[in-house]
């Protein structure tokens, strides 16, 4: 019995301190499913146009905006008794 592959895609637009965005990407890499990021755009956000800084944000943690399409692939177990 062969398993099928299922794909889920989403567009993410995130804004926040650069180190947090990097941590988010690192956590995506740790998922148990195959993850592909495409159409990645990263830009610095000037303090004048940034949303209010979260607690703990400092000049050492510049604000950034990350846009990416995220696709995750996982196996769908074959149904019991089914034939390919």
SULDATA-V861561 format. One record per pair of residues at least 24 apart in sequence whose ideal C-beta (glycine too) atoms are under 7 Angstrom apart, sorted by sequence separation. I is the first residue (numbers start at 1). J is the second residue. D is the distance in whole Angstrom. If there is no record, write none. Layout:
i: <I	I>
j: <J	J>
d: <D	D>
This chain:
i: <42	41	40	39	15	39	37	38	37	35	36	15	35	16	33	34	17	33	31	33	19	18	21	17	18	21	17	18	16	15	15	14	13	12	11	12	9	10	9	9	7	8	7	5	6	5	6	3	4	3	3	3	2	1	1	2>
j: <66	67	68	68	45	69	68	69	70	70	71	51	72	54	72	73	57	73	72	74	61	61	64	61	62	66	63	64	63	63	65	66	67	68	69	70	69	70	70	71	71	72	73	73	74	75	76	75	76	76	77	78	78	78	82	84>
d: <5	4	5	6	6	5	5	5	6	7	5	6	5	7	5	4	5	6	7	4	6	6	6	4	5	5	6	4	7	7	5	5	5	6	5	6	6	5	7	5	6	5	5	6	6	6	5	4	5	6	6	6	6	4	7	5>
